[in-house]
Amino acid sequence: MSLNDMLKESNIFANREVLSPHYIPKKLLFREKEIENIERALAPSLKGERGRNLFVYGKTGSGKTSCMRYVIEEVKNIPNTKAKLSYINCRIYNTRYRVLNKIVSDHLPTYAKRGYGAVDLYEKLTSWIEEDSKILVVTLDEVDMVKDLDDLVYTLTRINSDIKAGGVTIIGISNKVSFKEDLDPRSLSTLYENELVFSQYYANELYAILKDRAEEGFRHGVIEDDMLHFIAATAAKEGGDARIGLKILTSAGEIADRKSEAKITIEDTEEAKKIAENDIVYDVIVTLPEHQKLVLYSIALLTESGGAYKKLTDGVDTYIFSGEVYNRYRSLSESMRKEVKGERWYRKYLSELEMQGLIVAFESGKGIRGHTKLIKLLYPPQKIKAALEKDIFGSQN
C-alpha cells in the first residue's frame, strides 16, 4: 500500500478514536451501579469533607479505569468544589517519589520541576492542602505496580494526621485482589476503605458494547451483526475482557481497509482475532512481576513437554501437577541466581496468574496422589514461551 493510498479517506472507519479502549463514551453500558458507587464514595470529598478510601478490583478489561475516568470528568464540571484530583497511572509512576512528584506537578507545576526530594514534596503538599482546606483525591491506577507501595500508602495516609484542615482520599485500582497482603500492618491500620468489585462482562453485554462503538466508529453497513457476536463470544472466552473485543474490532477494520474492502468479512475478523490475542497476552505478560514470569515459564515448559505425567490429559488439554511446576520454578530461579520463593509465595503467584486469565488451577480431588492442585495453561505453550523468552532473556540473546 502506497502513502497516497494510506491518506485516502477510509471506506471502513467513520471515527477510529471511538473504537479505542481509552475512549470514554457518553454512557458506559452495564456499569451504572459501579459508577454510582464511585460517586457515592467521592461525595464527601466534593463537599469538602475527608472521604473514605476506595479500592476498586476486577479483571483486566472489566471497565474499572473507564468508570473512574468517567467520574473524574464529571467532577471536573462541578463548580466551586474543594476537591482537587490527581489521576496517576502507576505503571509509569511506579515509586513513591514519582507519585508524589506527579501529584505536585499536577497542582504546583513550577515547584515540581525544581528537583526536590520526597520530604520536600511531602511538606509542600501538606501546606498546599492545609492553606484552604482542600481535599486531595488521588486515584492510583494499577496501584500494585508501585515498587515501594507500603511507603506510598503510609505517606499518603499520614498526611491526614499531619494537617489541621483538609485531607487526602485514596482511590486504588487493581486487578490483583490480594495486593494488600503485601502491606505492612501500620499502613493497613490507617486505611478505612470501601471496596468495589467489578465483575467480568458476559457475551451479551460485550455484544451490546461492541455494537454501540461500531455504530459510531464504522461507516454504515460495514460490519454485520454475526461478526459482532463472534467477537463478543471470543472476548467472553478470554475472561470477559472488553479490551480484547475492541482490539479485534479495530484490527478487523484495519485489515478490511488495507484490502480496500467495502465490508469486514469473517476472514478479516478471524485474522484480527489472532493478532489481538497475541498482543493482549504479551501486554499482560510483560507487566507480571519477575517470579510470576518464572512460574508461568515453568508451566509453559511442562505443558509443552507433557511433564512427568504426560498421560494426565482429557484428550484435549494437558494438566500439570502444582508440585512439578514448583520444582521447575525452583530450578529455573537457581540457574538464574534468583532467590527461590517459598511455597506460600508460590501459591500466591498461581492465584495471581489465574486472576490474569493465563491459567486455571483446581484441586484434583481424591485418587491422584492424594489431594493436589492441577494446573492448565489457557494459551498455547509455544506462544507463552516465546513472549516470556523475549521478555526475560531478550537482553541476554
C-alpha positions as CSV (number, residue, x, y, z in Angstrom):
1,M,0.0,0.0,0.0
2,S,1.4,3.4,-1.0
3,L,1.4,6.6,1.1
4,N,-1.2,8.1,-1.2
5,D,-3.5,5.0,-0.5
6,M,-2.9,5.5,3.2
7,L,-4.0,9.1,3.0
8,K,-7.2,8.3,1.2
9,E,-10.5,8.6,3.1
10,S,-11.3,5.3,4.8
11,N,-14.1,3.1,3.4
12,I,-14.4,1.4,6.8
13,F,-13.8,3.9,9.6
14,A,-16.0,6.9,10.4
15,N,-14.3,7.7,13.8
16,R,-11.5,5.4,14.7
17,E,-11.0,7.0,18.1
18,V,-14.4,5.7,19.3
19,L,-13.0,2.1,19.0
20,S,-10.1,2.7,21.3
21,P,-10.2,1.1,24.8
22,H,-9.1,4.5,26.1
23,Y,-12.1,6.3,24.7
24,I,-14.7,7.2,27.3
25,P,-18.3,7.2,25.7
26,K,-21.1,9.4,26.9
27,K,-22.7,6.4,28.6
28,L,-20.8,3.4,29.9
29,L,-23.1,0.4,29.4
30,F,-23.7,-2.1,32.2
31,R,-21.7,-0.1,34.7
32,E,-24.3,2.3,36.1
33,K,-24.2,0.7,39.5
34,E,-20.4,0.8,39.7
35,I,-20.3,4.5,38.7
36,E,-22.9,5.3,41.3
37,N,-20.8,3.6,44.0
38,I,-17.7,5.5,42.9
39,E,-19.7,8.8,43.0
40,R,-21.1,7.9,46.5
41,A,-17.5,7.3,47.8
42,L,-16.4,10.6,46.3
43,A,-19.3,12.7,47.5
44,P,-17.8,13.7,50.9
45,S,-14.6,14.9,49.3
46,L,-16.6,17.0,46.9
47,K,-18.4,18.7,49.9
48,G,-15.0,19.4,51.5
49,E,-15.0,16.5,53.9
50,R,-12.5,13.8,54.3
51,G,-13.8,10.8,52.4
52,R,-13.1,7.1,53.0
53,N,-10.6,5.4,50.8
54,L,-11.9,3.3,48.0
55,F,-10.3,0.2,46.5
56,V,-11.6,-1.0,43.1
57,Y,-10.9,-4.6,42.0
58,G,-11.7,-6.6,38.9
59,K,-10.2,-8.5,36.0
60,T,-8.4,-6.7,33.2
61,G,-11.0,-5.2,30.7
62,S,-13.9,-5.1,33.2
63,G,-14.2,-1.3,32.9
64,K,-12.5,-0.1,36.1
65,T,-10.4,2.6,34.6
66,S,-13.1,3.7,32.2
67,C,-15.6,4.2,35.1
68,M,-13.1,6.1,37.2
69,R,-12.1,8.4,34.3
70,Y,-15.8,8.9,33.5
71,V,-16.4,10.1,37.1
72,I,-13.3,12.3,37.1
73,E,-14.6,14.1,34.0
74,E,-17.9,14.6,35.8
75,V,-16.1,16.1,38.8
76,K,-14.2,18.5,36.6
77,N,-17.5,20.0,35.6
78,I,-18.7,20.7,39.2
79,P,-18.2,24.3,40.1
80,N,-16.6,25.5,43.4
81,T,-15.7,22.1,44.7
82,K,-13.0,21.8,47.3
83,A,-11.8,18.5,45.8
84,K,-8.6,18.5,43.7
85,L,-7.9,15.4,41.6
86,S,-4.8,13.6,40.6
87,Y,-5.1,10.5,38.3
88,I,-1.9,8.5,38.3
89,N,-1.0,5.6,36.0
90,C,1.2,3.5,38.4
91,R,2.6,1.5,35.5
92,I,4.5,4.8,34.6
93,Y,4.7,6.4,38.1
94,N,5.8,3.3,39.9
95,T,7.6,4.6,43.0
96,R,6.6,6.8,46.0
97,Y,8.8,9.6,44.8
98,R,7.4,9.5,41.3
99,V,3.8,9.5,42.6
100,L,4.4,12.4,44.9
101,N,6.2,14.4,42.2
102,K,3.3,13.7,39.8
103,I,0.7,15.0,42.4
104,V,2.8,18.1,43.0
105,S,3.3,18.5,39.2
106,D,-0.5,18.4,38.7
107,H,-1.2,21.2,41.1
108,L,2.1,23.1,41.6
109,P,4.0,22.5,38.3
110,T,6.7,25.1,38.8
111,Y,7.6,23.6,42.2
112,A,7.8,20.0,40.9
113,K,10.4,20.9,38.3
114,R,12.9,22.1,40.9
115,G,14.2,18.6,41.7
116,Y,13.2,18.5,45.4
117,G,13.4,15.2,47.4
118,A,10.4,13.2,48.7
119,V,10.4,15.0,52.1
120,D,10.3,18.5,50.5
121,L,7.4,17.4,48.2
122,Y,5.5,16.0,51.1
123,E,5.8,19.2,53.1
124,K,4.8,21.3,50.1
125,L,1.8,19.1,49.5
126,T,0.6,19.2,53.1
127,S,0.9,23.0,53.3
128,W,-0.9,23.4,50.0
129,I,-3.8,21.2,51.2
130,E,-4.0,23.0,54.6
131,E,-3.9,26.5,53.3
132,D,-7.6,26.5,52.3
133,S,-8.8,23.1,53.5
134,K,-8.6,21.3,50.1
135,I,-9.5,17.7,49.7
136,L,-6.9,15.9,47.5
137,V,-8.3,12.8,45.8
138,V,-5.5,10.6,44.5
139,T,-6.5,7.9,42.0
140,L,-3.8,5.2,41.8
141,D,-4.5,3.1,38.7
142,E,-2.7,-0.3,38.7
143,V,-1.6,0.5,42.2
144,D,0.0,-2.9,42.6
145,M,2.7,-1.8,40.2
146,V,4.2,0.6,42.7
147,K,7.6,-0.9,43.9
148,D,7.5,0.7,47.4
149,L,3.7,0.5,47.8
150,D,3.8,0.3,51.6
151,D,5.8,3.5,51.8
152,L,3.5,5.3,49.4
153,V,0.3,4.2,51.2
154,Y,1.8,5.2,54.6
155,T,2.9,8.6,53.3
156,L,-0.4,9.5,51.7
157,T,-2.5,8.4,54.7
158,R,0.0,10.1,57.1
159,I,-0.9,13.5,55.5
160,N,-4.4,13.3,57.2
161,S,-2.6,13.1,60.6
162,D,-0.2,15.9,59.9
163,I,-2.7,18.6,58.8
164,K,-5.2,20.6,60.7
165,A,-7.6,21.2,57.8
166,G,-8.4,19.5,54.5
167,G,-7.5,15.9,53.7
168,V,-6.5,13.1,51.3
169,T,-8.7,10.4,49.9
170,I,-7.1,7.5,48.1
171,I,-8.7,5.5,45.3
172,G,-6.7,2.4,44.3
173,I,-7.5,0.4,41.2
174,S,-6.1,-3.1,40.8
175,N,-6.8,-6.4,39.0
176,K,-4.9,-8.2,41.9
177,V,-7.3,-8.6,44.8
178,S,-4.5,-9.9,47.1
179,F,-2.1,-7.0,46.7
180,K,-2.9,-5.6,50.1
181,E,-1.4,-8.6,51.7
182,D,2.0,-7.1,50.9
183,L,1.3,-4.0,53.0
184,D,2.8,-3.5,56.4
185,P,0.2,-3.6,59.3
186,R,0.9,0.0,60.2
187,S,-0.2,1.1,56.7
188,L,-3.2,-1.2,56.7
189,S,-4.3,0.2,60.1
190,T,-4.5,3.7,58.6
191,L,-6.8,2.6,55.8
192,Y,-10.5,2.6,56.2
193,E,-11.6,1.7,52.8
194,N,-14.7,0.8,50.9
195,E,-14.2,-2.0,48.3
196,L,-15.8,-2.2,44.9
197,V,-15.5,-5.4,42.8
198,F,-16.1,-5.2,39.1
199,S,-17.5,-8.5,37.6
200,Q,-16.4,-9.5,34.1
201,Y,-18.6,-8.8,31.1
202,Y,-20.8,-11.5,29.7
203,A,-21.1,-12.2,26.0
204,N,-24.4,-10.4,25.5
205,E,-23.0,-7.3,27.3
206,L,-19.9,-7.4,25.2
207,Y,-22.0,-7.6,22.1
208,A,-24.0,-4.5,23.2
209,I,-20.8,-2.6,24.0
210,L,-19.2,-3.5,20.6
211,K,-22.4,-2.7,18.7
212,D,-22.6,0.7,20.4
213,R,-19.0,1.5,19.5
214,A,-19.2,0.1,15.9
215,E,-22.3,2.2,15.1
216,E,-20.2,5.4,15.8
217,G,-16.7,4.1,14.8
218,F,-17.5,2.5,11.4
219,R,-19.3,3.7,8.4
220,H,-22.9,2.5,8.0
221,G,-23.3,-1.2,7.0
222,V,-19.6,-2.0,7.3
223,I,-19.9,-4.8,9.9
224,E,-22.7,-7.4,10.2
225,D,-24.3,-8.5,13.5
226,D,-22.9,-12.0,13.3
227,M,-19.3,-10.6,13.2
228,L,-20.1,-8.6,16.4
229,H,-21.5,-11.8,18.1
230,F,-18.4,-13.7,17.0
231,I,-16.1,-11.1,18.5
232,A,-18.1,-10.8,21.7
233,A,-18.1,-14.6,22.2
234,T,-14.3,-14.5,21.7
235,A,-13.8,-11.8,24.3
236,A,-16.1,-13.5,26.7
237,K,-14.0,-16.7,26.5
238,E,-10.9,-14.6,27.3
239,G,-12.3,-13.6,30.7
240,G,-14.9,-11.1,29.6
241,D,-12.2,-8.6,28.6
242,A,-13.8,-5.7,26.7
243,R,-10.3,-4.5,25.5
244,I,-9.9,-7.7,23.6
245,G,-13.2,-7.2,21.8
246,L,-12.3,-3.6,20.9
247,K,-8.9,-4.7,19.7
248,I,-10.3,-7.4,17.4
249,L,-12.9,-5.0,16.2
250,T,-10.3,-2.3,15.3
251,S,-7.9,-4.8,13.8
252,A,-10.7,-6.3,11.6
253,G,-11.5,-2.8,10.3
254,E,-7.8,-2.1,9.6
255,I,-7.4,-5.4,7.7
256,A,-10.5,-4.7,5.6
257,D,-9.3,-1.2,4.9
258,R,-5.9,-2.4,3.8
259,K,-7.6,-4.8,1.3
260,S,-9.8,-1.9,0.1
261,E,-12.9,-3.9,1.0
262,A,-16.4,-2.3,1.4
263,K,-17.2,-4.6,4.4
264,I,-15.5,-6.5,7.1
265,T,-15.5,-10.2,6.3
266,I,-15.3,-13.2,8.7
267,E,-11.8,-13.9,7.3
268,D,-10.8,-10.4,8.4
269,T,-12.3,-11.0,11.8
270,E,-10.6,-14.3,12.3
271,E,-7.2,-12.8,11.3
272,A,-7.8,-9.9,13.7
273,K,-8.6,-12.3,16.5
274,K,-5.2,-14.0,16.2
275,I,-3.4,-10.6,16.1
276,A,-5.3,-9.3,19.1
277,E,-4.8,-12.4,21.2
278,N,-1.0,-12.3,20.7
279,D,-0.9,-8.6,21.6
280,I,-3.1,-8.9,24.7
281,V,-1.1,-12.0,26.0
282,Y,2.2,-10.2,25.6
283,D,0.8,-7.0,27.2
284,V,-0.2,-9.0,30.3
285,I,3.0,-11.0,30.5
286,V,5.4,-8.0,30.4
287,T,3.6,-6.4,33.4
288,L,4.0,-9.6,35.6
289,P,6.5,-9.5,38.5
290,E,9.7,-11.4,37.8
291,H,8.8,-14.6,39.9
292,Q,5.4,-14.9,38.4
293,K,7.0,-14.8,34.9
294,L,9.3,-17.7,36.0
295,V,6.4,-19.7,37.4
296,L,4.4,-19.1,34.1
297,Y,7.5,-20.1,32.1
298,S,7.8,-23.3,34.1
299,I,4.1,-24.1,33.4
300,A,4.6,-23.4,29.6
301,L,7.7,-25.7,29.5
302,L,6.0,-28.5,31.3
303,T,2.8,-28.2,29.2
304,E,4.8,-28.4,26.0
305,S,6.8,-31.5,27.2
306,G,3.8,-33.0,29.0
307,G,5.7,-33.1,32.2
308,A,6.4,-36.3,34.2
309,Y,2.7,-37.2,34.0
310,K,2.2,-36.9,30.3
311,K,-0.9,-39.1,30.3
312,L,-2.8,-36.8,32.6
313,T,-4.9,-35.4,29.9
314,D,-8.6,-35.4,28.9
315,G,-7.8,-36.0,25.3
316,V,-7.6,-32.2,24.6
317,D,-5.7,-30.5,27.4
318,T,-2.7,-31.3,29.4
319,Y,-2.8,-30.9,33.2
320,I,0.3,-30.3,35.2
321,F,0.9,-31.1,38.9
322,S,1.5,-28.0,41.0
323,G,4.5,-29.6,42.8
324,E,6.1,-30.4,39.5
325,V,5.7,-26.7,38.5
326,Y,7.2,-25.6,41.8
327,N,10.3,-27.8,41.3
328,R,10.8,-26.5,37.8
329,Y,10.4,-22.9,39.0
330,R,13.0,-23.6,41.8
331,S,15.5,-25.0,39.2
332,L,15.0,-22.0,36.9
333,S,15.4,-19.5,39.7
334,E,18.6,-21.2,40.9
335,S,20.1,-21.3,37.4
336,M,19.4,-17.6,37.0
337,R,20.8,-16.9,40.5
338,K,17.5,-15.6,41.7
339,E,16.2,-16.0,45.3
340,V,13.8,-19.0,45.4
341,K,10.5,-18.0,46.9
342,G,8.8,-20.4,49.4
343,E,5.6,-22.4,48.7
344,R,3.3,-19.8,50.3
345,W,4.5,-17.2,47.8
346,Y,4.3,-19.7,45.0
347,R,0.6,-20.4,45.8
348,K,0.0,-16.7,45.7
349,Y,1.7,-16.5,42.3
350,L,-0.6,-19.2,40.9
351,S,-3.6,-17.3,42.3
352,E,-2.4,-14.1,40.5
353,L,-1.8,-15.9,37.2
354,E,-5.3,-17.3,37.4
355,M,-6.7,-13.8,38.1
356,Q,-4.9,-12.6,35.0
357,G,-6.7,-15.3,32.9
358,L,-3.4,-17.1,32.0
359,I,-4.0,-20.4,33.8
360,V,-6.7,-22.4,35.6
361,A,-5.8,-24.1,38.9
362,F,-8.0,-26.6,40.8
363,E,-7.8,-29.3,43.4
364,S,-7.6,-32.8,41.9
365,G,-9.8,-34.5,44.4
366,K,-9.1,-38.0,45.7
367,G,-7.4,-40.7,43.8
368,I,-4.5,-38.7,42.2
369,R,-1.6,-38.8,44.6
370,G,-3.9,-37.6,47.4
371,H,-5.1,-34.0,47.3
372,T,-3.0,-32.0,44.9
373,K,-3.5,-28.9,42.7
374,L,-3.7,-29.3,38.9
375,I,-2.8,-26.5,36.6
376,K,-3.9,-26.0,33.0
377,L,-2.4,-23.3,30.7
378,L,-5.1,-21.3,28.9
379,Y,-2.9,-20.4,25.9
380,P,-0.7,-22.4,23.6
381,P,2.6,-23.1,25.4
382,Q,4.7,-22.0,22.4
383,K,3.0,-18.6,22.4
384,I,3.6,-18.1,26.2
385,K,7.2,-19.4,25.9
386,A,8.0,-17.0,23.0
387,A,6.6,-14.0,24.8
388,L,8.5,-14.8,28.1
389,E,11.8,-15.6,26.4
390,K,11.6,-12.3,24.6
391,D,10.9,-10.5,27.8
392,I,13.1,-12.4,30.3
393,F,16.0,-13.5,28.2
394,G,15.8,-10.9,25.3
395,S,18.7,-8.8,26.6
396,Q,20.9,-11.9,27.0
397,N,20.5,-13.3,23.5
